[in-house]
Amino acid sequence: MDVKSNHIDPLLTDPAPLSKSSLRVPSGLLQYSRAAFSPSLFLTVSRMEAGIIDICTSSCLDSMESSSPPHKVSRDFNNDLVSADTNVAYHTWLLKYPSALASFEQITNFAEGKRIALFLDYDGTLSPIVDDPDCAFMSNDMRATLKNVATCFPTAIISGRSRDKVYEFVGLTELNYAGSHGMDIMSAVRQSSDDYSNYIQSTDKQGKEVDLFQPASEFLPMIDEVFNSLVNSTEDIHGAKVENNKFCLSVHYRNVDEKDWATVAQRVHDVIRNYHRLRLTHGRKVLEVRPVIDWDKGKAVTYLLESLGLGNCDDVLPIYVGDDQTDEDAFKVLREGNRGYGILVSSVPKESNAFFSLKDPQEVMEFLTSLVVWKKKSET
Ligand SMILES: O=P(O)(O)OC[C@H]1O[C@H](O[C@H]2O[C@H](CO)[C@@H](O)[C@H](O)[C@H]2O)[C@H](O)[C@@H](O)[C@@H]1O
């Protein structure tokens, strides 16, 4: 498939502005793709008066509802009983975000003579989305694939989870890990002196010397305090769960009855309203409380490339695979710098800064396996 004929080459030209209309998605699908089209949701909670459901909470609620596909549509996707409209929308969307599997030859042609660096999100990318965040286990096949990938390419996982938690799920020492949406990076000792002054030397679980970069470390006491408040204030909401991701927090409402979502939004709002240095963003059935700092997954990619000795190198092709709104920052860095390829994992149409798409973690595994085969072949 010649992607250039229907797609912009990320490394040669500036991307066209993202436009909703260009997707021509049937209106029935827009209601659940709306959250992805809208910019990150920031609640200016500290400036709002309390109300039963004030304007911030209601905008939050709106985003919570619009990010949830009608049950029929998601069930149809999972069961392959796809309606004609859904099928048309998905295939129309694929013209703009071609499958990285179908475009594999184009990707590897471009990668010829270059060093690929892989960046992977965890939830929804390496493990399927499940109801209980503590049970988002990766399959053994995926683990074996990742191990192979890491022997061929420098590889890092950048997750919203705490770094320890994502390491616990993945369990491979061959990778680099960044937790808390990139606010907690453990990587090999840096060879070059550069702009990043505030990293410290540490040792990993095997006693190996590493660099630790934690740009939000001053927020730790505040995050712990807010975690306790959120746990207390949501404990009576059946299904609500607060997860401590070290430098950020997640308030999950996937298992909360939809009629109580407004209460979740209101309680979160009430807790963080006095913390001017925290902001609220929206993920997959999760409200995320994060420090207001100029740092995101995109900046983490740049940092890691430099750590790996691959920064500012023309012969490096970074590939970032992710499914969430927070991954858009990384897609954007690769797109705007004409540096590499973002691959969005989604089975429904979503506007994105990525260049390619994969449907689900199973397809991610196929793509990674193909990269390993290609690399090994090219070495013989
Ligand atoms: O950056 P990621 O690795 O994608 O982490 C983003 C959030 O992922 C997790 O929540 C999501 O996955 C859960 C398990 O499948 C699911 O139950 C939840 O509804 C999803 O939002 C994680 O629990 C969060 O802390 C991360 O921020």
The ligand as an SDF file (V2000), in Angstrom:
LIG
                    3D

 27 28  0  0  0  0  0  0  0  0999 V2000
   -0.4740    5.4740   29.6660 O   0  0  0  0  0  0  0  0  0  0  0  0
   -1.1400    4.1510   29.8900 P   0  0  0  0  0  0  0  0  0  0  0  0
   -0.1720    3.0430   30.1460 O   0  0  0  0  0  0  0  0  0  0  0  0
   -2.1090    3.8070   28.7860 O   0  0  0  0  0  0  0  0  0  0  0  0
   -1.9960    4.3440   31.2290 O   0  0  0  0  0  0  0  0  0  0  0  0
   -3.2030    5.1210   31.1920 C   0  0  0  0  0  0  0  0  0  0  0  0
   -4.1010    4.6620   32.3140 C   0  0  0  0  0  0  0  0  0  0  0  0
   -4.2270    3.2430   32.1360 O   0  0  0  0  0  0  0  0  0  0  0  0
   -4.9100    2.5020   33.1480 C   0  0  0  0  0  0  0  0  0  0  0  0
   -6.2980    2.7300   33.0320 O   0  0  0  0  0  0  0  0  0  0  0  0
   -6.8530    2.2470   31.8200 C   0  0  0  0  0  0  0  0  0  0  0  0
   -6.6930    0.8170   31.7600 O   0  0  0  0  0  0  0  0  0  0  0  0
   -7.3930    0.0730   32.7960 C   0  0  0  0  0  0  0  0  0  0  0  0
   -7.0330   -1.3970   32.6410 C   0  0  0  0  0  0  0  0  0  0  0  0
   -7.3290   -1.8690   31.3700 O   0  0  0  0  0  0  0  0  0  0  0  0
   -8.8990    0.3310   32.6680 C   0  0  0  0  0  0  0  0  0  0  0  0
   -9.6050   -0.3610   33.6970 O   0  0  0  0  0  0  0  0  0  0  0  0
   -9.1500    1.8510   32.7920 C   0  0  0  0  0  0  0  0  0  0  0  0
  -10.5340    2.1210   32.5900 O   0  0  0  0  0  0  0  0  0  0  0  0
   -8.3290    2.6200   31.7390 C   0  0  0  0  0  0  0  0  0  0  0  0
   -8.4590    4.0210   31.9420 O   0  0  0  0  0  0  0  0  0  0  0  0
   -4.3870    2.8460   34.5120 C   0  0  0  0  0  0  0  0  0  0  0  0
   -5.1470    2.1530   35.4780 O   0  0  0  0  0  0  0  0  0  0  0  0
   -4.3570    4.3420   34.7650 C   0  0  0  0  0  0  0  0  0  0  0  0
   -3.8160    4.6250   36.0050 O   0  0  0  0  0  0  0  0  0  0  0  0
   -3.5000    4.9660   33.6750 C   0  0  0  0  0  0  0  0  0  0  0  0
   -3.4300    6.3670   33.8640 O   0  0  0  0  0  0  0  0  0  0  0  0
  1  2  2  0
  2  3  1  0
  2  4  1  0
  2  5  1  0
  5  6  1  0
  6  7  1  0
  7  8  1  0
  7 26  1  0
  8  9  1  0
  9 10  1  0
  9 22  1  0
 10 11  1  0
 11 12  1  0
 11 20  1  0
 12 13  1  0
 13 14  1  0
 13 16  1  0
 14 15  1  0
 16 17  1  0
 16 18  1  0
 18 19  1  0
 18 20  1  0
 20 21  1  0
 22 23  1  0
 22 24  1  0
 24 25  1  0
 24 26  1  0
 26 27  1  0
M  END
$$$$
